[in-house]
Amino acid sequence: MFGIVRRTAQQTWTVIFVVVVAAAVYLIRDVLFAFAVSLLFAYLLWPLVQLINRRMPGRSKVWALAIVYLLLVAALVVVGVAIGTQIGQQASAFSQKIPELLSRFEQSSQPAASSSIQSFRNTVMSTIQNQLRAHSQQLVPALSNAALGVLSHAGSLIFVVLVPILSFFFLKDGEAISVAILSIVASGPRRDRINEVAADLNVLLAQYMRALVILAAVAFAAYASFFSLIGVPYGVLLGAIAFPLEFIPIVGPFAGGVIVLVVAALGGFHHILWILVFLIAFRIAQDYVLSPNLLSEGMELHPLLVIFGVLAGAAIAGVAGSFLSVPILASSRVVFRHLQASPIEASTYHPAPIAKV
């Protein structure tokens, strides 16, 4: 009719539909990110909710959720009072001493010899000074808010309000949501395969969130303790900066190390080599000992793929894209692995029990 081939029309409408969906996703990306973070936060709280729920037989899961949320609020208050005050004081002190520290940094780099090595050193130091002086106004607020600025979305009202509420509903009605989604597919091999994929994804995401929080807490404790022990200025502040940066793979820890070295140099600490050795040793222990033991096999991604995912995620959605890049890549790997499995392999595959979020 009208010279239009039916198959061509279907393909055209399919392309239009995909473009419209992609545009809609882009427009509501902040809301989708809030839901994604809420789901990951629910995975983080789920083991504790299950533990308390098992100890309260006959009680509604709402009671377990209420207890977990009260414990969470109490922990945040205690940590905020104990550590937040120190972080704020050190950030304020550092921002006020920026001009003095830059002046001291300049005096310490005056030429003491006329050798070519010393001349090269002075050139490098002069370049660093000029850059720091030129961008000092931007550096002050950036460092003062670095601990929270890395995950800037988390400071917005939509996250403060929505994430705990959405996580509550994910935890409360997660089982019903899973059943409703699976009911769309008729019983049979396809539904069994989807059930297997869901089981693997539940375990993977739960382990990933647990690992992230543990790794970030270890980074904060190690940085703050070591820097305070050897007398690095603003040690607690540097630990607080390292904490959120651990949530961004590879790029985050590297940026944290650079910030540590810059702040230590500006603060007049003369044993920069000690810090460099500590950073290298800590990254080896964190990345090759602790992290592999915390993460499941499904999270084992090639470093090149992780770097590409983090950079691509940052280009697409900024910090949110960087944060979500690794779980998206790992989840895609799980789905792809199941799609590659033959029917015989699928029949002999024994998934982990589904984590009812």
C-alpha positions as CSV (number, residue, x, y, z in Angstrom):
1,M,0.0,0.0,0.0
2,F,1.4,3.4,-1.1
3,G,4.5,1.6,-2.2
4,I,5.7,0.9,1.4
5,V,7.2,-2.5,2.1
6,R,5.8,-3.9,5.4
7,R,9.2,-5.2,6.6
8,T,10.9,-1.9,5.8
9,A,8.2,0.0,7.8
10,Q,8.6,-2.4,10.7
11,Q,12.4,-1.8,10.8
12,T,11.9,2.0,10.5
13,W,9.5,2.0,13.4
14,T,11.8,-0.2,15.4
15,V,14.7,2.3,14.9
16,I,12.4,5.2,15.8
17,F,11.3,3.4,18.9
18,V,14.9,2.7,20.0
19,V,15.9,6.4,19.4
20,V,12.9,7.6,21.4
21,V,13.6,5.2,24.3
22,A,17.3,6.3,24.3
23,A,16.3,9.9,24.4
24,A,13.9,9.3,27.2
25,V,16.6,7.5,29.2
26,Y,18.9,10.4,28.7
27,L,16.4,12.9,29.8
28,I,15.6,11.0,33.0
29,R,19.2,9.8,33.7
30,D,19.3,11.4,37.1
31,V,16.2,9.6,38.2
32,L,17.5,6.3,36.8
33,F,20.8,6.8,38.6
34,A,18.8,7.4,41.9
35,F,17.0,4.1,41.3
36,A,20.3,2.3,40.5
37,V,22.0,3.6,43.6
38,S,19.0,2.7,45.7
39,L,19.1,-0.8,44.4
40,L,22.8,-1.1,45.1
41,F,22.2,0.4,48.6
42,A,19.5,-2.2,49.2
43,Y,22.0,-5.0,48.2
44,L,24.3,-3.6,50.8
45,L,21.8,-3.6,53.6
46,W,20.1,-6.9,52.6
47,P,22.4,-9.3,54.5
48,L,21.8,-7.4,57.8
49,V,18.1,-7.3,57.2
50,Q,18.0,-11.0,56.6
51,L,20.1,-11.7,59.7
52,I,17.7,-9.6,61.9
53,N,14.6,-11.0,60.2
54,R,15.7,-14.6,61.0
55,R,16.1,-13.7,64.6
56,M,12.5,-12.3,64.7
57,P,10.3,-15.3,63.7
58,G,6.7,-14.4,63.0
59,R,7.5,-10.7,62.7
60,S,7.0,-8.6,59.6
61,K,10.1,-7.7,57.6
62,V,9.2,-4.1,58.3
63,W,10.5,-4.5,61.9
64,A,13.8,-5.8,60.7
65,L,14.0,-2.9,58.2
66,A,13.2,-0.4,61.0
67,I,15.9,-1.7,63.2
68,V,18.5,-1.6,60.3
69,Y,17.6,1.9,59.4
70,L,17.8,3.0,63.1
71,L,21.3,1.4,63.4
72,L,22.3,3.1,60.2
73,V,21.3,6.5,61.4
74,A,23.0,6.0,64.8
75,A,26.2,4.9,63.0
76,L,26.1,8.0,60.8
77,V,25.6,10.3,63.7
78,V,28.5,8.7,65.7
79,V,30.8,8.8,62.7
80,G,29.8,12.3,61.9
81,V,30.5,13.6,65.4
82,A,33.7,11.6,65.9
83,I,35.3,12.2,62.5
84,G,33.3,14.8,60.6
85,T,34.4,17.5,63.0
86,Q,38.0,16.8,62.5
87,I,37.6,16.7,58.7
88,G,35.8,20.0,58.7
89,Q,38.5,21.6,60.9
90,Q,41.4,20.3,58.8
91,A,39.7,21.3,55.6
92,S,39.1,24.8,56.9
93,A,42.6,25.1,58.2
94,F,44.1,24.0,54.9
95,S,42.0,26.4,52.9
96,Q,43.2,29.3,55.0
97,K,46.8,28.4,54.8
98,I,47.0,28.0,51.0
99,P,48.8,31.3,50.4
100,E,51.3,30.7,53.2
101,L,52.0,27.1,52.0
102,L,52.5,28.3,48.5
103,S,55.0,30.9,49.7
104,R,56.9,28.3,51.8
105,F,56.8,25.9,48.8
106,E,58.4,28.5,46.6
107,Q,61.2,29.3,49.1
108,S,62.1,25.7,49.6
109,S,62.7,25.3,45.8
110,Q,65.2,28.2,45.4
111,P,68.3,27.0,43.5
112,A,71.1,25.7,45.7
113,A,73.4,24.6,42.9
114,S,74.0,25.4,39.2
115,S,74.1,21.8,38.0
116,S,71.9,20.7,35.1
117,I,69.9,18.4,37.4
118,Q,69.2,21.2,39.8
119,S,68.2,23.4,36.9
120,F,65.8,20.8,35.7
121,R,64.4,20.4,39.2
122,N,63.9,24.2,39.5
123,T,62.1,24.3,36.2
124,V,59.7,21.5,37.2
125,M,59.1,23.1,40.6
126,S,58.6,26.5,39.1
127,T,56.0,25.0,36.7
128,I,54.2,23.4,39.6
129,Q,54.2,26.6,41.6
130,N,52.8,28.6,38.7
131,Q,50.0,26.1,38.2
132,L,49.2,25.9,41.9
133,R,49.2,29.7,42.1
134,A,47.1,30.1,39.0
135,H,44.5,27.6,40.2
136,S,44.7,28.1,44.0
137,Q,41.2,29.7,44.0
138,Q,39.7,26.6,42.5
139,L,41.9,24.3,44.6
140,V,40.7,25.6,47.9
141,P,37.0,24.8,47.5
142,A,37.8,21.6,45.6
143,L,39.9,20.2,48.4
144,S,37.6,21.4,51.1
145,N,34.7,19.5,49.6
146,A,36.6,16.6,48.0
147,A,35.3,14.0,50.3
148,L,31.8,14.7,49.2
149,G,32.4,16.3,45.8
150,V,33.6,13.0,44.1
151,L,30.1,11.7,44.4
152,S,28.4,15.0,44.0
153,H,25.1,13.5,43.0
154,A,24.9,12.0,46.5
155,G,24.7,15.5,48.0
156,S,21.6,16.5,46.1
157,L,18.2,16.5,47.6
158,I,16.9,13.7,45.3
159,F,19.5,11.3,46.7
160,V,19.2,12.3,50.3
161,V,15.5,11.8,50.2
162,L,14.9,9.2,47.6
163,V,17.7,6.7,48.0
164,P,16.7,5.5,51.6
165,I,13.0,5.4,50.6
166,L,13.5,3.5,47.4
167,S,15.9,1.1,49.1
168,F,13.3,0.5,51.8
169,F,10.8,-0.6,49.2
170,F,13.3,-2.7,47.3
171,L,14.1,-4.5,50.5
172,K,10.5,-4.8,51.6
173,D,9.0,-5.9,48.3
174,G,12.0,-7.3,46.4
175,E,10.7,-10.8,46.5
176,A,7.3,-9.8,45.1
177,I,8.9,-7.7,42.4
178,S,11.1,-10.6,41.3
179,V,8.1,-12.9,41.1
180,A,6.1,-10.4,39.1
181,I,9.0,-9.9,36.6
182,L,9.5,-13.7,36.2
183,S,5.8,-14.3,35.7
184,I,6.0,-12.4,32.4
185,V,7.9,-15.4,31.0
186,A,6.1,-18.7,30.6
187,S,7.3,-21.6,32.7
188,G,10.0,-23.6,30.9
189,P,13.7,-23.6,30.0
190,R,13.7,-19.9,29.2
191,R,12.3,-19.0,32.6
192,D,14.8,-21.3,34.3
193,R,17.6,-19.5,32.4
194,I,16.3,-16.1,33.5
195,N,16.1,-17.4,37.1
196,E,19.7,-18.5,36.9
197,V,20.9,-15.2,35.5
198,A,18.9,-13.4,38.3
199,A,20.6,-15.6,40.9
200,D,24.0,-14.8,39.7
201,L,23.3,-11.1,39.4
202,N,21.9,-11.0,42.9
203,V,25.0,-12.6,44.4
204,L,27.4,-10.6,42.2
205,L,25.9,-7.2,43.1
206,A,25.6,-8.0,46.8
207,Q,29.3,-9.0,46.9
208,Y,30.3,-5.9,44.9
209,M,28.6,-3.5,47.2
210,R,30.0,-5.2,50.3
211,A,33.5,-5.1,48.8
212,L,33.2,-1.5,47.8
213,V,32.3,-0.3,51.3
214,I,35.0,-2.5,53.0
215,L,37.7,-1.3,50.5
216,A,36.7,2.3,51.1
217,A,36.7,1.9,54.9
218,V,40.1,0.2,54.8
219,A,41.5,3.0,52.6
220,F,40.2,5.7,55.0
221,A,41.5,3.9,58.1
222,A,44.9,3.2,56.5
223,Y,45.4,6.7,55.1
224,A,44.2,8.5,58.2
225,S,46.2,6.2,60.6
226,F,49.5,6.2,58.6
227,F,49.5,9.9,57.8
228,S,48.7,10.9,61.4
229,L,51.4,8.5,62.6
230,I,54.2,10.0,60.5
231,G,53.0,13.5,60.9
232,V,51.5,14.3,57.5
233,P,49.4,17.5,57.7
234,Y,45.7,17.0,57.4
235,G,45.9,13.2,57.7
236,V,42.2,12.7,58.5
237,L,41.1,15.0,55.7
238,L,43.3,12.9,53.3
239,G,41.7,9.7,54.5
240,A,38.2,11.2,54.0
241,I,39.2,12.2,50.5
242,A,40.4,8.7,49.7
243,F,37.1,7.1,51.0
244,P,34.7,8.1,48.2
245,L,37.4,7.9,45.5
246,E,37.6,4.1,46.2
247,F,34.1,3.8,44.7
248,I,35.5,4.8,41.2
249,P,37.8,1.9,40.0
250,I,41.4,2.7,39.0
251,V,40.9,6.4,38.3
252,G,39.6,7.2,41.8
253,P,42.5,5.7,43.7
254,F,45.0,7.3,41.3
255,A,43.4,10.7,41.8
256,G,43.5,10.2,45.5
257,G,47.2,9.4,45.5
258,V,47.9,12.6,43.5
259,I,45.8,14.7,45.9
260,V,47.7,13.2,48.8
261,L,51.1,14.1,47.4
262,V,50.0,17.6,46.5
263,V,48.5,18.3,49.9
264,A,51.6,16.8,51.7
265,A,54.0,18.9,49.5
266,L,52.0,22.1,50.2
267,G,51.8,21.3,53.9
268,G,55.6,21.3,54.1
269,F,56.0,17.5,54.7
270,H,59.6,16.7,53.7
271,H,59.4,12.9,53.5
272,I,57.4,12.6,50.3
273,L,59.2,9.3,49.5
274,W,57.6,7.7,52.5
275,I,54.2,8.6,51.3
276,L,55.0,7.3,47.8
277,V,56.2,4.0,49.2
278,F,53.1,3.7,51.3
279,L,50.8,4.4,48.4
280,I,52.4,1.8,46.2
281,A,52.4,-0.8,49.0
282,F,48.8,-0.1,49.9
283,R,47.6,-0.3,46.3
284,I,49.4,-3.7,45.9
285,A,47.7,-5.0,49.1
286,Q,44.3,-3.5,48.3
287,D,44.2,-4.5,44.6
288,Y,45.9,-7.9,44.6
289,V,45.2,-9.3,48.1
290,L,42.1,-7.8,49.7
291,S,40.0,-7.0,46.6
292,P,40.2,-10.4,44.9
293,N,39.2,-12.1,48.2
294,L,36.1,-9.8,48.5
295,L,34.9,-9.8,45.0
296,S,33.3,-12.8,43.3
297,E,34.6,-14.5,40.1
298,G,31.9,-12.6,38.1
299,M,33.6,-9.3,38.9
300,E,37.0,-10.4,37.4
301,L,37.3,-8.0,34.5
302,H,40.4,-7.2,32.5
303,P,42.0,-3.9,33.7
304,L,41.8,-2.5,30.1
305,L,38.1,-3.2,30.0
306,V,37.6,-1.5,33.4
307,I,39.6,1.6,32.3
308,F,37.6,1.8,29.1
309,G,34.3,1.4,31.1
310,V,35.2,4.0,33.6
311,L,36.3,6.6,31.0
312,A,33.3,5.8,28.8
313,G,31.0,6.0,31.7
314,A,32.4,9.4,32.7
315,A,32.0,10.7,29.1
316,I,28.4,9.5,29.0
317,A,27.2,10.4,32.5
318,G,30.0,11.9,34.5
319,V,30.7,10.6,38.0
320,A,27.5,8.5,37.9
321,G,28.6,6.7,34.8
322,S,32.1,6.0,36.2
323,F,30.5,4.6,39.4
324,L,28.1,2.3,37.5
325,S,30.5,1.2,34.8
326,V,32.0,-1.8,36.6
327,P,28.7,-3.3,37.9
328,I,27.2,-2.8,34.4
329,L,30.1,-4.5,32.7
330,A,30.2,-7.4,35.2
331,S,26.4,-7.9,34.9
332,S,26.7,-7.9,31.1
333,R,29.4,-10.5,31.4
334,V,27.1,-12.7,33.5
335,V,24.3,-12.4,30.9
336,F,26.6,-13.0,28.0
337,R,28.0,-16.1,29.7
338,H,24.6,-17.6,30.1
339,L,23.6,-16.8,26.5
340,Q,26.7,-18.7,25.4
341,A,25.9,-21.7,27.5
342,S,24.5,-24.7,25.5
343,P,21.3,-26.4,26.7
344,I,23.4,-29.3,28.1
345,E,25.6,-26.9,30.1
346,A,22.5,-25.0,31.3
347,S,20.9,-28.2,32.6
348,T,24.0,-29.1,34.7
349,Y,24.5,-25.5,36.0
350,H,23.6,-25.1,39.7
351,P,23.1,-21.4,40.5
352,A,23.4,-19.8,43.9
353,P,20.1,-19.3,45.6
354,I,18.4,-16.1,44.6
355,A,19.0,-13.2,47.0
356,K,15.6,-11.9,47.8
357,V,16.2,-8.1,47.9
